[in-house]
Amino acid sequence: MVFVTVGNATQGFGRLLEAVDALAAGGFFEAEAVVVQSGNNPDFGSTHCEVVPFISMDEFDRTMEAASLIICHGGCTQVQAVRLGKVPVVMPRREKYGEHVNDHQVQLVQALAREGKIVPAYEPADLAPAIIQARRLNEAPLALAASPMASLVAQAIDELMGSR
C-alpha cells in the first residue's frame, strides 16, 4: 500500500494530491492500493485512490508502518518515516504556491535529501522519477546512522508532542 499524507496544515496542498491522483489514474501504481490522507483539501476527490481527510494518530502510525511507500509533505511526517527505516518521497509545501507561510519545508527537504534520508520531489513532474528511486532505496533497509538534521527535528517533535 502507498500512503500519501499532506498533514494538517490549514493551507491546501492540491499540487501533491493532484499529481498522485494523475499517476494513479494512469496506472503508475499498478494494482497497489493508494491511501490518501487529504487534510484540509475539501475539494479533492479521487476515483483512483482511497481518500480520507484525517485519521487518528494511532491509525496514522499503523498506516505509516504498513506502507510500502510513503509520499508526504516536507514537515514532521518525513522524519517519522525515516525513524521507521523508510525512505519517503517528499514534496515540500511552498510559499509561492500559497501552501505555507514560508519555505522552511524546502530547507528541511534539502537537508534530509543531502543526507540520503529522503527522495525530494519539488514539483509534480519530479514525482514519478522520485517514486521509482525511493522504491529502489526501500528494497534494502535504511541504515539509521546518526543524522544531525533528523535528530534535531525528531527532538523538536518529541518536545512538541510531550514525548509519547
Sequence and secondary structure as in RCSB ss.txt:
>XXXX:A:sequence
MVFVTVGNATQGFGRLLEAVDALAAGGFFEAEAVVVQSGNNPDFGSTHCEVVPFISMDEFDRTMEAASLIICHGG
CTQVQAVRLGKVPVVMPRREKYGEHVNDHQVQLVQALAREGKIVPAYEPADLAPAIIQARRLNEAPLALAASPMA
SLVAQAIDELMGSR
>XXXX:A:secstr
 EEEE TT SS  HHHHHHHHHHHHTTTTTT  EEEE  S TT   SSSEEES   HHHHHHHHHH SEEEE SS
HHHHHHHHTT   EE    GGGTSSSSSHHHHHHHHHHHTTS EE  SGGGHHHHHHHHHHHHTS       HHH
HHHHHHHHHHHT  
